[in-house]
Amino acid sequence: MSEQSFDEEKFTGEIRKFLKKVGITSQIEMENAARAALAAGTLDTSQPLQAVMVLEVPALGLRHKVEHQLALE
């Protein structure tokens, strides 16, 4: 059986593009949701928000979860 290879530099670049897209779009979505919740009076700014991000790459059998508390004050 022959070992397959791939262009690691290209793959790393693709990962970085994906993460940049995730970061930018996620930030925009969180800011919009926070503004909407604040306007609706449903956001308690004295309490941090629990943020959870799950990264899945099914073809690799990868599921990675990151959790973080977002302080509002």
CHARMM-style PDB file with segment names, atoms N, HN, CA, C and O in Angstrom:
ATOM      1  N   MET     1       0.854  -1.182   0.000  1.00  0.00      PROA
ATOM      2  CA  MET     1       0.000   0.000   0.000  1.00  0.00      PROA
ATOM      3  C   MET     1       0.897   1.243   0.000  1.00  0.00      PROA
ATOM      4  O   MET     1       1.814   1.344   0.815  1.00  0.00      PROA
ATOM      5  N   SER     2       0.638   2.180  -0.905  1.00  0.00      PROA
ATOM      6  HN  SER     2      -0.106   2.097  -1.567  1.00  0.00      PROA
ATOM      7  CA  SER     2       1.459   3.387  -0.968  1.00  0.00      PROA
ATOM      8  C   SER     2       0.898   4.446  -0.029  1.00  0.00      PROA
ATOM      9  O   SER     2      -0.314   4.573   0.144  1.00  0.00      PROA
ATOM     10  N   GLU     3       1.795   5.185   0.559  1.00  0.00      PROA
ATOM     11  HN  GLU     3       2.779   5.082   0.418  1.00  0.00      PROA
ATOM     12  CA  GLU     3       1.393   6.256   1.478  1.00  0.00      PROA
ATOM     13  C   GLU     3       1.037   7.490   0.666  1.00  0.00      PROA
ATOM     14  O   GLU     3       1.804   7.913  -0.199  1.00  0.00      PROA
ATOM     15  N   GLN     4      -0.130   8.071   0.946  1.00  0.00      PROA
ATOM     16  HN  GLN     4      -0.753   7.727   1.649  1.00  0.00      PROA
ATOM     17  CA  GLN     4      -0.537   9.286   0.255  1.00  0.00      PROA
ATOM     18  C   GLN     4       0.036  10.490   0.994  1.00  0.00      PROA
ATOM     19  O   GLN     4       0.260  10.437   2.204  1.00  0.00      PROA
ATOM     20  N   SER     5       0.269  11.556   0.274  1.00  0.00      PROA
ATOM     21  HN  SER     5       0.087  11.599  -0.708  1.00  0.00      PROA
ATOM     22  CA  SER     5       0.758  12.780   0.902  1.00  0.00      PROA
ATOM     23  C   SER     5      -0.100  13.951   0.415  1.00  0.00      PROA
ATOM     24  O   SER     5      -0.903  13.815  -0.508  1.00  0.00      PROA
ATOM     25  N   PHE     6       0.089  15.077   1.047  1.00  0.00      PROA
ATOM     26  HN  PHE     6       0.742  15.187   1.797  1.00  0.00      PROA
ATOM     27  CA  PHE     6      -0.612  16.286   0.635  1.00  0.00      PROA
ATOM     28  C   PHE     6       0.300  17.466   0.869  1.00  0.00      PROA
ATOM     29  O   PHE     6       1.321  17.358   1.549  1.00  0.00      PROA
ATOM     30  N   ASP     7      -0.074  18.581   0.305  1.00  0.00      PROA
ATOM     31  HN  ASP     7      -0.903  18.669  -0.247  1.00  0.00      PROA
ATOM     32  CA  ASP     7       0.704  19.813   0.420  1.00  0.00      PROA
ATOM     33  C   ASP     7       0.370  20.451   1.768  1.00  0.00      PROA
ATOM     34  O   ASP     7      -0.652  21.123   1.911  1.00  0.00      PROA
ATOM     35  N   GLU     8       1.239  20.234   2.749  1.00  0.00      PROA
ATOM     36  HN  GLU     8       2.069  19.688   2.632  1.00  0.00      PROA
ATOM     37  CA  GLU     8       0.970  20.735   4.107  1.00  0.00      PROA
ATOM     38  C   GLU     8       0.895  22.251   4.155  1.00  0.00      PROA
ATOM     39  O   GLU     8       0.103  22.802   4.919  1.00  0.00      PROA
ATOM     40  N   GLU     9       1.691  22.927   3.366  1.00  0.00      PROA
ATOM     41  HN  GLU     9       2.335  22.480   2.745  1.00  0.00      PROA
ATOM     42  CA  GLU     9       1.666  24.390   3.353  1.00  0.00      PROA
ATOM     43  C   GLU     9       0.314  24.896   2.829  1.00  0.00      PROA
ATOM     44  O   GLU     9      -0.263  25.828   3.389  1.00  0.00      PROA
ATOM     45  N   LYS    10      -0.182  24.278   1.758  1.00  0.00      PROA
ATOM     46  HN  LYS    10       0.287  23.520   1.303  1.00  0.00      PROA
ATOM     47  CA  LYS    10      -1.484  24.661   1.214  1.00  0.00      PROA
ATOM     48  C   LYS    10      -2.588  24.358   2.228  1.00  0.00      PROA
ATOM     49  O   LYS    10      -3.491  25.170   2.426  1.00  0.00      PROA
ATOM     50  N   PHE    11      -2.514  23.192   2.868  1.00  0.00      PROA
ATOM     51  HN  PHE    11      -1.780  22.532   2.707  1.00  0.00      PROA
ATOM     52  CA  PHE    11      -3.513  22.803   3.866  1.00  0.00      PROA
ATOM     53  C   PHE    11      -3.526  23.790   5.039  1.00  0.00      PROA
ATOM     54  O   PHE    11      -4.591  24.201   5.500  1.00  0.00      PROA
ATOM     55  N   THR    12      -2.342  24.162   5.511  1.00  0.00      PROA
ATOM     56  HN  THR    12      -1.477  23.828   5.137  1.00  0.00      PROA
ATOM     57  CA  THR    12      -2.240  25.138   6.598  1.00  0.00      PROA
ATOM     58  C   THR    12      -2.863  26.464   6.187  1.00  0.00      PROA
ATOM     59  O   THR    12      -3.554  27.101   6.983  1.00  0.00      PROA
ATOM     60  N   GLY    13      -2.621  26.881   4.950  1.00  0.00      PROA
ATOM     61  HN  GLY    13      -2.060  26.364   4.304  1.00  0.00      PROA
ATOM     62  CA  GLY    13      -3.228  28.118   4.446  1.00  0.00      PROA
ATOM     63  C   GLY    13      -4.741  28.020   4.399  1.00  0.00      PROA
ATOM     64  O   GLY    13      -5.432  28.979   4.742  1.00  0.00      PROA
ATOM     65  N   GLU    14      -5.265  26.881   3.983  1.00  0.00      PROA
ATOM     66  HN  GLU    14      -4.704  26.102   3.705  1.00  0.00      PROA
ATOM     67  CA  GLU    14      -6.713  26.671   3.932  1.00  0.00      PROA
ATOM     68  C   GLU    14      -7.315  26.690   5.338  1.00  0.00      PROA
ATOM     69  O   GLU    14      -8.397  27.239   5.547  1.00  0.00      PROA
ATOM     70  N   ILE    15      -6.616  26.094   6.292  1.00  0.00      PROA
ATOM     71  HN  ILE    15      -5.737  25.648   6.122  1.00  0.00      PROA
ATOM     72  CA  ILE    15      -7.078  26.114   7.687  1.00  0.00      PROA
ATOM     73  C   ILE    15      -7.142  27.550   8.187  1.00  0.00      PROA
ATOM     74  O   ILE    15      -8.122  27.946   8.819  1.00  0.00      PROA
ATOM     75  N   ARG    16      -6.111  28.324   7.910  1.00  0.00      PROA
ATOM     76  HN  ARG    16      -5.316  28.002   7.397  1.00  0.00      PROA
ATOM     77  CA  ARG    16      -6.085  29.723   8.358  1.00  0.00      PROA
ATOM     78  C   ARG    16      -7.204  30.544   7.738  1.00  0.00      PROA
ATOM     79  O   ARG    16      -7.801  31.384   8.411  1.00  0.00      PROA
ATOM     80  N   LYS    17      -7.498  30.311   6.454  1.00  0.00      PROA
ATOM     81  HN  LYS    17      -7.013  29.629   5.907  1.00  0.00      PROA
ATOM     82  CA  LYS    17      -8.607  31.015   5.799  1.00  0.00      PROA
ATOM     83  C   LYS    17      -9.933  30.653   6.461  1.00  0.00      PROA
ATOM     84  O   LYS    17     -10.770  31.519   6.713  1.00  0.00      PROA
ATOM     85  N   PHE    18     -10.113  29.361   6.739  1.00  0.00      PROA
ATOM     86  HN  PHE    18      -9.432  28.657   6.534  1.00  0.00      PROA
ATOM     87  CA  PHE    18     -11.337  28.902   7.386  1.00  0.00      PROA
ATOM     88  C   PHE    18     -11.482  29.529   8.770  1.00  0.00      PROA
ATOM     89  O   PHE    18     -12.555  30.023   9.116  1.00  0.00      PROA
ATOM     90  N   LEU    19     -10.414  29.514   9.564  1.00  0.00      PROA
ATOM     91  HN  LEU    19      -9.542  29.113   9.283  1.00  0.00      PROA
ATOM     92  CA  LEU    19     -10.477  30.066  10.916  1.00  0.00      PROA
ATOM     93  C   LEU    19     -10.712  31.571  10.905  1.00  0.00      PROA
ATOM     94  O   LEU    19     -11.401  32.095  11.780  1.00  0.00      PROA
ATOM     95  N   LYS    20     -10.153  32.265   9.935  1.00  0.00      PROA
ATOM     96  HN  LYS    20      -9.593  31.839   9.224  1.00  0.00      PROA
ATOM     97  CA  LYS    20     -10.393  33.703   9.812  1.00  0.00      PROA
ATOM     98  C   LYS    20     -11.864  33.952   9.517  1.00  0.00      PROA
ATOM     99  O   LYS    20     -12.478  34.839  10.112  1.00  0.00      PROA
ATOM    100  N   LYS    21     -12.432  33.174   8.600  1.00  0.00      PROA
ATOM    101  HN  LYS    21     -11.934  32.454   8.117  1.00  0.00      PROA
ATOM    102  CA  LYS    21     -13.849  33.307   8.263  1.00  0.00      PROA
ATOM    103  C   LYS    21     -14.718  33.006   9.478  1.00  0.00      PROA
ATOM    104  O   LYS    21     -15.673  33.732   9.754  1.00  0.00      PROA
ATOM    105  N   VAL    22     -14.394  31.941  10.204  1.00  0.00      PROA
ATOM    106  HN  VAL    22     -13.618  31.351   9.980  1.00  0.00      PROA
ATOM    107  CA  VAL    22     -15.141  31.584  11.408  1.00  0.00      PROA
ATOM    108  C   VAL    22     -15.057  32.713  12.430  1.00  0.00      PROA
ATOM    109  O   VAL    22     -16.069  33.104  13.011  1.00  0.00      PROA
ATOM    110  N   GLY    23     -13.864  33.232  12.647  1.00  0.00      PROA
ATOM    111  HN  GLY    23     -13.041  32.915  12.175  1.00  0.00      PROA
ATOM    112  CA  GLY    23     -13.667  34.291  13.639  1.00  0.00      PROA
ATOM    113  C   GLY    23     -14.442  35.549  13.312  1.00  0.00      PROA
ATOM    114  O   GLY    23     -15.117  36.109  14.176  1.00  0.00      PROA
ATOM    115  N   ILE    24     -14.350  35.996  12.074  1.00  0.00      PROA
ATOM    116  HN  ILE    24     -13.802  35.542  11.373  1.00  0.00      PROA
ATOM    117  CA  ILE    24     -15.012  37.238  11.678  1.00  0.00      PROA
ATOM    118  C   ILE    24     -16.525  37.084  11.721  1.00  0.00      PROA
ATOM    119  O   ILE    24     -17.219  37.922  12.296  1.00  0.00      PROA
ATOM    120  N   THR    25     -17.041  36.016  11.117  1.00  0.00      PROA
ATOM    121  HN  THR    25     -16.477  35.335  10.651  1.00  0.00      PROA
ATOM    122  CA  THR    25     -18.494  35.854  11.086  1.00  0.00      PROA
ATOM    123  C   THR    25     -19.056  35.578  12.477  1.00  0.00      PROA
ATOM    124  O   THR    25     -20.160  36.022  12.793  1.00  0.00      PROA
ATOM    125  N   SER    26     -18.318  34.856  13.307  1.00  0.00      PROA
ATOM    126  HN  SER    26     -17.422  34.496  13.051  1.00  0.00      PROA
ATOM    127  CA  SER    26     -18.783  34.573  14.665  1.00  0.00      PROA
ATOM    128  C   SER    26     -18.845  35.845  15.498  1.00  0.00      PROA
ATOM    129  O   SER    26     -19.796  36.051  16.253  1.00  0.00      PROA
ATOM    130  N   GLN    27     -17.840  36.691  15.363  1.00  0.00      PROA
ATOM    131  HN  GLN    27     -17.068  36.523  14.750  1.00  0.00      PROA
ATOM    132  CA  GLN    27     -17.836  37.951  16.106  1.00  0.00      PROA
ATOM    133  C   GLN    27     -19.034  38.813  15.720  1.00  0.00      PROA
ATOM    134  O   GLN    27     -19.709  39.371  16.585  1.00  0.00      PROA
ATOM    135  N   ILE    28     -19.292  38.917  14.436  1.00  0.00      PROA
ATOM    136  HN  ILE    28     -18.744  38.464  13.733  1.00  0.00      PROA
ATOM    137  CA  ILE    28     -20.426  39.723  13.966  1.00  0.00      PROA
ATOM    138  C   ILE    28     -21.737  39.164  14.504  1.00  0.00      PROA
ATOM    139  O   ILE    28     -22.585  39.923  14.974  1.00  0.00      PROA
ATOM    140  N   GLU    29     -21.912  37.855  14.440  1.00  0.00      PROA
ATOM    141  HN  GLU    29     -21.224  37.238  14.057  1.00  0.00      PROA
ATOM    142  CA  GLU    29     -23.145  37.226  14.923  1.00  0.00      PROA
ATOM    143  C   GLU    29     -23.328  37.433  16.426  1.00  0.00      PROA
ATOM    144  O   GLU    29     -24.434  37.721  16.883  1.00  0.00      PROA
ATOM    145  N   MET    30     -22.249  37.288  17.196  1.00  0.00      PROA
ATOM    146  HN  MET    30     -21.350  37.054  16.826  1.00  0.00      PROA
ATOM    147  CA  MET    30     -22.361  37.476  18.648  1.00  0.00      PROA
ATOM    148  C   MET    30     -22.677  38.923  18.998  1.00  0.00      PROA
ATOM    149  O   MET    30     -23.504  39.180  19.873  1.00  0.00      PROA
ATOM    150  N   GLU    31     -22.029  39.872  18.327  1.00  0.00      PROA
ATOM    151  HN  GLU    31     -21.357  39.664  17.616  1.00  0.00      PROA
ATOM    152  CA  GLU    31     -22.302  41.291  18.593  1.00  0.00      PROA
ATOM    153  C   GLU    31     -23.748  41.637  18.249  1.00  0.00      PROA
ATOM    154  O   GLU    31     -24.416  42.327  19.018  1.00  0.00      PROA
ATOM    155  N   ASN    32     -24.235  41.167  17.106  1.00  0.00      PROA
ATOM    156  HN  ASN    32     -23.692  40.607  16.481  1.00  0.00      PROA
ATOM    157  CA  ASN    32     -25.626  41.441  16.710  1.00  0.00      PROA
ATOM    158  C   ASN    32     -26.610  40.831  17.693  1.00  0.00      PROA
ATOM    159  O   ASN    32     -27.596  41.469  18.062  1.00  0.00      PROA
ATOM    160  N   ALA    33     -26.353  39.602  18.120  1.00  0.00      PROA
ATOM    161  HN  ALA    33     -25.552  39.083  17.820  1.00  0.00      PROA
ATOM    162  CA  ALA    33     -27.247  38.932  19.067  1.00  0.00      PROA
ATOM    163  C   ALA    33     -27.240  39.640  20.416  1.00  0.00      PROA
ATOM    164  O   ALA    33     -28.285  39.760  21.056  1.00  0.00      PROA
ATOM    165  N   ALA    34     -26.076  40.111  20.854  1.00  0.00      PROA
ATOM    166  HN  ALA    34     -25.228  40.014  20.334  1.00  0.00      PROA
ATOM    167  CA  ALA    34     -25.987  40.824  22.135  1.00  0.00      PROA
ATOM    168  C   ALA    34     -26.740  42.149  22.060  1.00  0.00      PROA
ATOM    169  O   ALA    34     -27.450  42.511  22.997  1.00  0.00      PROA
ATOM    170  N   ARG    35     -26.590  42.872  20.955  1.00  0.00      PROA
ATOM    171  HN  ARG    35     -26.013  42.578  20.193  1.00  0.00      PROA
ATOM    172  CA  ARG    35     -27.314  44.140  20.788  1.00  0.00      PROA
ATOM    173  C   ARG    35     -28.826  43.905  20.789  1.00  0.00      PROA
ATOM    174  O   ARG    35     -29.576  44.658  21.409  1.00  0.00      PROA
ATOM    175  N   ALA    36     -29.264  42.858  20.094  1.00  0.00      PROA
ATOM    176  HN  ALA    36     -28.654  42.246  19.591  1.00  0.00      PROA
ATOM    177  CA  ALA    36     -30.697  42.547  20.030  1.00  0.00      PROA
ATOM    178  C   ALA    36     -31.229  42.158  21.405  1.00  0.00      PROA
ATOM    179  O   ALA    36     -32.316  42.587  21.792  1.00  0.00      PROA
ATOM    180  N   ALA    37     -30.474  41.350  22.143  1.00  0.00      PROA
ATOM    181  HN  ALA    37     -29.591  41.002  21.828  1.00  0.00      PROA
ATOM    182  CA  ALA    37     -30.905  40.940  23.485  1.00  0.00      PROA
ATOM    183  C   ALA    37     -30.943  42.140  24.422  1.00  0.00      PROA
ATOM    184  O   ALA    37     -31.843  42.243  25.256  1.00  0.00      PROA
ATOM    185  N   LEU    38     -29.981  43.045  24.298  1.00  0.00      PROA
ATOM    186  HN  LEU    38     -29.250  42.961  23.621  1.00  0.00      PROA
ATOM    187  CA  LEU    38     -29.954  44.247  25.114  1.00  0.00      PROA
ATOM    188  C   LEU    38     -31.174  45.119  24.801  1.00  0.00      PROA
ATOM    189  O   LEU    38     -31.829  45.628  25.711  1.00  0.00      PROA
ATOM    190  N   ALA    39     -31.468  45.285  23.532  1.00  0.00      PROA
ATOM    191  HN  ALA    39     -30.935  44.872  22.793  1.00  0.00      PROA
ATOM    192  CA  ALA    39     -32.621  46.093  23.114  1.00  0.00      PROA
ATOM    193  C   ALA    39     -33.937  45.473  23.578  1.00  0.00      PROA
ATOM    194  O   ALA    39     -34.890  46.188  23.886  1.00  0.00      PROA
ATOM    195  N   ALA    40     -33.985  44.142  23.626  1.00  0.00      PROA
ATOM    196  HN  ALA    40     -33.210  43.561  23.375  1.00  0.00      PROA
ATOM    197  CA  ALA    40     -35.203  43.445  24.055  1.00  0.00      PROA
ATOM    198  C   ALA    40     -35.311  43.360  25.577  1.00  0.00      PROA
ATOM    199  O   ALA    40     -36.337  42.941  26.113  1.00  0.00      PROA
ATOM    200  N   GLY    41     -34.246  43.760  26.261  1.00  0.00      PROA
ATOM    201  HN  GLY    41     -33.413  44.100  25.825  1.00  0.00      PROA
ATOM    202  CA  GLY    41     -34.246  43.704  27.717  1.00  0.00      PROA
ATOM    203  C   GLY    41     -34.042  42.306  28.283  1.00  0.00      PROA
ATOM    204  O   GLY    41     -34.392  42.040  29.432  1.00  0.00      PROA
ATOM    205  N   THR    42     -33.481  41.422  27.484  1.00  0.00      PROA
ATOM    206  HN  THR    42     -33.196  41.638  26.550  1.00  0.00      PROA
ATOM    207  CA  THR    42     -33.287  40.037  27.931  1.00  0.00      PROA
ATOM    208  C   THR    42     -31.834  39.707  28.264  1.00  0.00      PROA
ATOM    209  O   THR    42     -31.509  38.555  28.549  1.00  0.00      PROA
ATOM    210  N   LEU    43     -30.969  40.704  28.230  1.00  0.00      PROA
ATOM    211  HN  LEU    43     -31.233  41.641  27.999  1.00  0.00      PROA
ATOM    212  CA  LEU    43     -29.551  40.472  28.500  1.00  0.00      PROA
ATOM    213  C   LEU    43     -29.180  41.019  29.867  1.00  0.00      PROA
ATOM    214  O   LEU    43     -29.322  42.214  30.125  1.00  0.00      PROA
ATOM    215  N   ASP    44     -28.702  40.142  30.743  1.00  0.00      PROA
ATOM    216  HN  ASP    44     -28.587  39.171  30.533  1.00  0.00      PROA
ATOM    217  CA  ASP    44     -28.228  40.541  32.067  1.00  0.00      PROA
ATOM    218  C   ASP    44     -26.733  40.808  31.955  1.00  0.00      PROA
ATOM    219  O   ASP    44     -25.923  39.881  31.965  1.00  0.00      PROA
ATOM    220  N   THR    45     -26.376  42.087  31.848  1.00  0.00      PROA
ATOM    221  HN  THR    45     -27.034  42.840  31.841  1.00  0.00      PROA
ATOM    222  CA  THR    45     -24.971  42.448  31.628  1.00  0.00      PROA
ATOM    223  C   THR    45     -24.089  42.225  32.851  1.00  0.00      PROA
ATOM    224  O   THR    45     -22.867  42.339  32.761  1.00  0.00      PROA
ATOM    225  N   SER    46     -24.695  41.910  33.992  1.00  0.00      PROA
ATOM    226  HN  SER    46     -25.688  41.818  34.065  1.00  0.00      PROA
ATOM    227  CA  SER    46     -23.887  41.647  35.181  1.00  0.00      PROA
ATOM    228  C   SER    46     -23.365  40.206  35.200  1.00  0.00      PROA
ATOM    229  O   SER    46     -22.516  39.857  36.019  1.00  0.00      PROA
ATOM    230  N   GLN    47     -23.876  39.385  34.298  1.00  0.00      PROA
ATOM    231  HN  GLN    47     -24.566  39.669  33.632  1.00  0.00      PROA
ATOM    232  CA  GLN    47     -23.467  37.984  34.235  1.00  0.00      PROA
ATOM    233  C   GLN    47     -22.696  37.709  32.943  1.00  0.00      PROA
ATOM    234  O   GLN    47     -23.074  38.200  31.879  1.00  0.00      PROA
ATOM    235  N   PRO    48     -21.622  36.928  33.032  1.00  0.00      PROA
ATOM    236  CA  PRO    48     -20.905  36.587  31.800  1.00  0.00      PROA
ATOM    237  C   PRO    48     -21.742  35.652  30.928  1.00  0.00      PROA
ATOM    238  O   PRO    48     -22.629  34.949  31.413  1.00  0.00      PROA
ATOM    239  N   LEU    49     -21.444  35.662  29.665  1.00  0.00      PROA
ATOM    240  HN  LEU    49     -20.724  36.233  29.272  1.00  0.00      PROA
ATOM    241  CA  LEU    49     -22.113  34.773  28.723  1.00  0.00      PROA
ATOM    242  C   LEU    49     -21.235  33.539  28.502  1.00  0.00      PROA
ATOM    243  O   LEU    49     -20.023  33.660  28.323  1.00  0.00      PROA
ATOM    244  N   GLN    50     -21.837  32.374  28.515  1.00  0.00      PROA
ATOM    245  HN  GLN    50     -22.822  32.276  28.660  1.00  0.00      PROA
ATOM    246  CA  GLN    50     -21.109  31.138  28.233  1.00  0.00      PROA
ATOM    247  C   GLN    50     -21.098  30.940  26.724  1.00  0.00      PROA
ATOM    248  O   GLN    50     -22.151  30.763  26.112  1.00  0.00      PROA
ATOM    249  N   ALA    51     -19.932  30.969  26.131  1.00  0.00      PROA
ATOM    250  HN  ALA    51     -19.077  31.113  26.628  1.00  0.00      PROA
ATOM    251  CA  ALA    51     -19.804  30.749  24.689  1.00  0.00      PROA
ATOM    252  C   ALA    51     -19.212  29.357  24.456  1.00  0.00      PROA
ATOM    253  O   ALA    51     -18.292  28.930  25.154  1.00  0.00      PROA
ATOM    254  N   VAL    52     -19.753  28.674  23.476  1.00  0.00      PROA
ATOM    255  HN  VAL    52     -20.500  29.021  22.909  1.00  0.00      PROA
ATOM    256  CA  VAL    52     -19.285  27.338  23.133  1.00  0.00      PROA
ATOM    257  C   VAL    52     -19.110  27.277  21.618  1.00  0.00      PROA
ATOM    258  O   VAL    52     -20.000  27.661  20.860  1.00  0.00      PROA
ATOM    259  N   MET    53     -17.952  26.790  21.194  1.00  0.00      PROA
ATOM    260  HN  MET    53     -17.229  26.478  21.810  1.00  0.00      PROA
ATOM    261  CA  MET    53     -17.695  26.608  19.765  1.00  0.00      PROA
ATOM    262  C   MET    53     -17.318  25.148  19.561  1.00  0.00      PROA
ATOM    263  O   MET    53     -16.461  24.612  20.264  1.00  0.00      PROA
ATOM    264  N   VAL    54     -17.963  24.515  18.598  1.00  0.00      PROA
ATOM    265  HN  VAL    54     -18.659  24.950  18.027  1.00  0.00      PROA
ATOM    266  CA  VAL    54     -17.659  23.125  18.288  1.00  0.00      PROA
ATOM    267  C   VAL    54     -17.165  23.065  16.850  1.00  0.00      PROA
ATOM    268  O   VAL    54     -17.848  23.505  15.925  1.00  0.00      PROA
ATOM    269  N   LEU    55     -15.986  22.522  16.679  1.00  0.00      PROA
ATOM    270  HN  LEU    55     -15.431  22.165  17.431  1.00  0.00      PROA
ATOM    271  CA  LEU    55     -15.392  22.339  15.356  1.00  0.00      PROA
ATOM    272  C   LEU    55     -15.512  20.869  15.003  1.00  0.00      PROA
ATOM    273  O   LEU    55     -15.088  19.998  15.763  1.00  0.00      PROA
ATOM    274  N   GLU    56     -16.089  20.604  13.853  1.00  0.00      PROA
ATOM    275  HN  GLU    56     -16.434  21.312  13.236  1.00  0.00      PROA
ATOM    276  CA  GLU    56     -16.205  19.226  13.399  1.00  0.00      PROA
ATOM    277  C   GLU    56     -15.646  19.095  11.993  1.00  0.00      PROA
ATOM    278  O   GLU    56     -15.942  19.906  11.115  1.00  0.00      PROA
ATOM    279  N   VAL    57     -14.842  18.073  11.792  1.00  0.00      PROA
ATOM    280  HN  VAL    57     -14.602  17.414  12.505  1.00  0.00      PROA
ATOM    281  CA  VAL    57     -14.357  17.696  10.465  1.00  0.00      PROA
ATOM    282  C   VAL    57     -14.653  16.203  10.348  1.00  0.00      PROA
ATOM    283  O   VAL    57     -13.806  15.372  10.675  1.00  0.00      PROA
ATOM    284  N   PRO    58     -15.848  15.864   9.884  1.00  0.00      PROA
ATOM    285  CA  PRO    58     -16.271  14.466   9.866  1.00  0.00      PROA
ATOM    286  C   PRO    58     -15.305  13.509   9.172  1.00  0.00      PROA
ATOM    287  O   PRO    58     -15.096  12.393   9.646  1.00  0.00      PROA
ATOM    288  N   ALA    59     -14.722  13.927   8.070  1.00  0.00      PROA
ATOM    289  HN  ALA    59     -14.892  14.834   7.685  1.00  0.00      PROA
ATOM    290  CA  ALA    59     -13.818  13.038   7.331  1.00  0.00      PROA
ATOM    291  C   ALA    59     -12.580  12.659   8.146  1.00  0.00      PROA
ATOM    292  O   ALA    59     -11.938  11.644   7.876  1.00  0.00      PROA
ATOM    293  N   LEU    60     -12.252  13.486   9.147  1.00  0.00      PROA
ATOM    294  HN  LEU    60     -12.774  14.310   9.366  1.00  0.00      PROA
ATOM    295  CA  LEU    60     -11.095  13.202  10.005  1.00  0.00      PROA
ATOM    296  C   LEU    60     -11.503  12.612  11.345  1.00  0.00      PROA
ATOM    297  O   LEU    60     -10.648  12.269  12.162  1.00  0.00      PROA
ATOM    298  N   GLY    61     -12.799  12.493  11.572  1.00  0.00      PROA
ATOM    299  HN  GLY    61     -13.493  12.772  10.909  1.00  0.00      PROA
ATOM    300  CA  GLY    61     -13.270  12.008  12.872  1.00  0.00      PROA
ATOM    301  C   GLY    61     -12.968  13.001  13.981  1.00  0.00      PROA
ATOM    302  O   GLY    61     -12.790  12.615  15.137  1.00  0.00      PROA
ATOM    303  N   LEU    62     -12.911  14.287  13.627  1.00  0.00      PROA
ATOM    304  HN  LEU    62     -13.055  14.600  12.688  1.00  0.00      PROA
ATOM    305  CA  LEU    62     -12.544  15.331  14.585  1.00  0.00      PROA
ATOM    306  C   LEU    62     -13.771  16.048  15.112  1.00  0.00      PROA
ATOM    307  O   LEU    62     -14.633  16.481  14.347  1.00  0.00      PROA
ATOM    308  N   ARG    63     -13.840  16.166  16.423  1.00  0.00      PROA
ATOM    309  HN  ARG    63     -13.140  15.814  17.044  1.00  0.00      PROA
ATOM    310  CA  ARG    63     -14.848  17.001  17.090  1.00  0.00      PROA
ATOM    311  C   ARG    63     -14.116  17.685  18.244  1.00  0.00      PROA
ATOM    312  O   ARG    63     -13.698  17.033  19.201  1.00  0.00      PROA
ATOM    313  N   HSD    64     -13.969  19.001  18.140  1.00  0.00      PROA
ATOM    314  HN  HSD    64     -14.309  19.530  17.363  1.00  0.00      PROA
ATOM    315  CA  HSD    64     -13.202  19.774  19.120  1.00  0.00      PROA
ATOM    316  C   HSD    64     -14.104  20.854  19.700  1.00  0.00      PROA
ATOM    317  O   HSD    64     -14.692  21.639  18.957  1.00  0.00      PROA
ATOM    318  N   LYS    65     -14.216  20.895  21.022  1.00  0.00      PROA
ATOM    319  HN  LYS    65     -13.739  20.257  21.626  1.00  0.00      PROA
ATOM    320  CA  LYS    65     -15.103  21.840  21.699  1.00  0.00      PROA
ATOM    321  C   LYS    65     -14.277  22.840  22.509  1.00  0.00      PROA
ATOM    322  O   LYS    65     -13.374  22.461  23.255  1.00  0.00      PROA
ATOM    323  N   VAL    66     -14.602  24.109  22.347  1.00  0.00      PROA
ATOM    324  HN  VAL    66     -15.335  24.416  21.741  1.00  0.00      PROA
ATOM    325  CA  VAL    66     -13.945  25.175  23.097  1.00  0.00      PROA
ATOM    326  C   VAL    66     -15.029  25.952  23.831  1.00  0.00      PROA
ATOM    327  O   VAL    66     -16.040  26.323  23.236  1.00  0.00      PROA
ATOM    328  N   GLU    67     -14.822  26.202  25.127  1.00  0.00      PROA
ATOM    329  HN  GLU    67     -14.001  25.901  25.611  1.00  0.00      PROA
ATOM    330  CA  GLU    67     -15.774  26.962  25.927  1.00  0.00      PROA
ATOM    331  C   GLU    67     -15.062  28.164  26.532  1.00  0.00      PROA
ATOM    332  O   GLU    67     -13.875  28.113  26.855  1.00  0.00      PROA
ATOM    333  N   HSD    68     -15.823  29.250  26.677  1.00  0.00      PROA
ATOM    334  HN  HSD    68     -16.787  29.291  26.415  1.00  0.00      PROA
ATOM    335  CA  HSD    68     -15.216  30.474  27.226  1.00  0.00      PROA
ATOM    336  C   HSD    68     -16.323  31.343  27.841  1.00  0.00      PROA
ATOM    337  O   HSD    68     -17.436  31.402  27.318  1.00  0.00      PROA
ATOM    338  N   GLN    69     -16.011  32.002  28.935  1.00  0.00      PROA
ATOM    339  HN  GLN    69     -15.107  31.954  29.359  1.00  0.00      PROA
ATOM    340  CA  GLN    69     -16.921  32.954  29.562  1.00  0.00      PROA
ATOM    341  C   GLN    69     -16.632  34.343  28.991  1.00  0.00      PROA
ATOM    342  O   GLN    69     -15.494  34.811  29.022  1.00  0.00      PROA
ATOM    343  N   LEU    70     -17.678  34.996  28.469  1.00  0.00      PROA
ATOM    344  HN  LEU    70     -18.602  34.615  28.445  1.00  0.00      PROA
ATOM    345  CA  LEU    70     -17.536  36.337  27.914  1.00  0.00      PROA
ATOM    346  C   LEU    70     -18.063  37.360  28.910  1.00  0.00      PROA
ATOM    347  O   LEU    70     -19.267  37.430  29.158  1.00  0.00      PROA
ATOM    348  N   ALA    71     -17.168  38.146  29.476  1.00  0.00      PROA
ATOM    349  HN  ALA    71     -16.190  38.089  29.275  1.00  0.00      PROA
ATOM    350  CA  ALA    71     -17.571  39.185  30.430  1.00  0.00      PROA
ATOM    351  C   ALA    71     -18.192  40.349  29.665  1.00  0.00      PROA
ATOM    352  O   ALA    71     -17.730  40.706  28.581  1.00  0.00      PROA
ATOM    353  N   LEU    72     -19.229  40.932  30.230  1.00  0.00      PROA
ATOM    354  HN  LEU    72     -19.604  40.643  31.110  1.00  0.00      PROA
ATOM    355  CA  LEU    72     -19.907  42.062  29.605  1.00  0.00      PROA
ATOM    356  C   LEU    72     -19.608  43.385  30.291  1.00  0.00      PROA
ATOM    357  O   LEU    72     -19.846  44.449  29.719  1.00  0.00      PROA
ATOM    358  N   GLU    73     -19.096  43.330  31.491  1.00  0.00      PROA
ATOM    359  HN  GLU    73     -18.903  42.466  31.956  1.00  0.00      PROA
ATOM    360  CA  GLU    73     -18.760  44.566  32.217  1.00  0.00      PROA
ATOM    361  C   GLU    73     -17.304  44.573  32.570  1.00  0.00      PROA
ATOM    362  OT1 GLU    73     -16.821  45.526  33.183  1.00  0.00      PROA
TER     363      GLU     73
END
